[in-house]
Amino acid sequence: MRMPAITGVSPRVLEQLAAGGSVQILIRSSNNLDAVRKLEPGDYVFVTSVGKREMKEGVEGIVATVKSIRIVHERLVSGGPEEEHFEREFEAARIVLTKSGLGSVREVKDYGLGKRTEVEVELRSTVSEAY
């Protein structure tokens, strides 16, 4: 199953996602932001704590379903009345995910610096075969 990857996610967030329910992630990385822009609610995404550069065959992660996406533009202004002002704008995405299963990477397609990574994922059964 081919899908975009969201890489470098905090292990704590992965634990929350693995436990079930929904989790909201704020994405600022240009690599992940490029992947999120192409997603729609209902799509699958591979979520892992492994960084983009370390993505390779065998990396494990969570296959999640996208519940909602919102692209946000933020602007920060700093400095006091007697100081020089600095302004910084950035784009981020708020994405809500729910766990669909576990998987491991079979193949990686990296679109370059600041661009998305897509992976071919082999899904693993999350149901115990012991009764």
C-alpha positions in Angstrom: 0.0 0.0 0.0 1.6 3.3 -1.1 1.1 6.4 1.0 2.9 9.6 2.2 5.0 9.5 5.3 5.0 11.9 8.2 8.5 11.5 9.6 10.3 12.6 12.8 7.2 12.5 15.0 7.7 12.5 18.8 7.6 9.0 20.4 5.1 10.4 22.9 2.7 11.3 20.1 3.2 7.8 18.5 2.3 6.2 21.9 -0.9 8.2 22.0 -1.8 7.3 18.5 -1.0 3.6 19.1 -3.2 3.6 22.2 -6.2 4.4 20.0 -8.6 7.4 19.7 -7.6 10.5 17.7 -4.5 12.6 18.0 -3.9 16.1 16.6 -0.4 16.9 15.3 0.9 20.4 14.4 3.2 20.0 11.4 5.8 22.7 10.6 8.5 20.7 8.8 8.6 21.5 5.1 9.1 17.8 4.3 5.9 16.8 6.2 4.0 19.9 5.2 4.4 19.0 1.5 3.0 15.5 2.2 0.1 16.9 4.2 -0.9 19.4 1.4 -1.7 16.4 -0.8 -3.9 14.6 1.8 -7.6 14.6 2.2 -9.8 13.3 5.0 -10.1 9.5 4.6 -6.6 9.1 3.2 -3.9 6.9 4.8 -0.6 8.2 6.0 2.5 6.4 7.5 3.6 8.0 10.8 7.0 7.3 12.3 9.6 8.8 14.7 12.4 8.0 12.2 13.6 11.1 10.4 13.4 11.6 6.6 17.1 10.9 6.0 16.9 7.6 7.9 13.8 6.2 6.1 14.6 2.9 4.6 13.2 -0.6 4.1 12.1 -2.2 7.4 11.3 1.0 9.3 8.2 0.5 11.4 5.4 2.9 12.1 1.7 3.4 12.4 -0.7 3.6 9.4 -3.2 6.2 10.3 -6.4 7.6 8.7 -6.7 11.3 8.2 -9.8 12.7 10.0 -9.2 16.4 9.3 -6.6 18.8 8.0 -6.3 22.6 8.5 -3.5 24.7 7.0 -2.7 27.7 9.2 -0.6 30.8 8.6 1.0 32.3 11.6 2.8 35.5 12.1 5.1 36.4 15.0 6.3 39.9 15.7 8.9 40.4 18.4 10.6 43.5 19.9 9.7 46.2 22.4 8.8 49.9 21.9 12.5 50.9 21.9 13.8 47.8 20.2 14.1 46.7 16.6 11.1 44.7 15.5 11.4 41.3 13.9 8.6 39.7 11.9 8.4 36.1 11.0 5.7 34.3 9.0 5.3 30.5 8.6 2.8 28.0 7.5 1.8 25.0 9.5 -0.8 22.2 9.3 -3.0 20.8 12.0 -3.9 17.2 11.2 -6.1 14.9 13.2 -5.3 11.2 12.8 -6.7 7.9 14.0 -4.8 4.6 14.1 -5.7 2.1 11.3 -2.9 -0.4 11.8 0.8 -1.1 12.0 3.2 -1.5 9.2 6.8 -1.6 8.0 8.3 0.1 5.0 9.0 -2.0 1.9 10.1 0.8 -0.5 10.9 4.5 -0.1 10.4 7.3 -2.7 12.1 10.6 -1.5 11.1 13.7 -3.6 14.0 15.7 -2.3 14.9 18.4 0.3 11.8 20.2 1.6 9.5 17.7 -0.3 7.5 14.7 0.7 8.5 11.1 1.2 6.2 8.4 0.0 6.5 4.8 1.2 5.2 1.4 0.1 4.0 -0.2 3.4 3.4 -3.8 4.3 0.5 -3.9 6.8 0.8 -6.1 9.8 -2.0 -7.8 11.6 -2.8 -6.2 14.9 -5.1 -9.1 16.0 -3.5 -11.8 18.1 -3.8 -15.2 16.6 -3.8 -16.9 20.1 -7.3 -17.6 21.4 
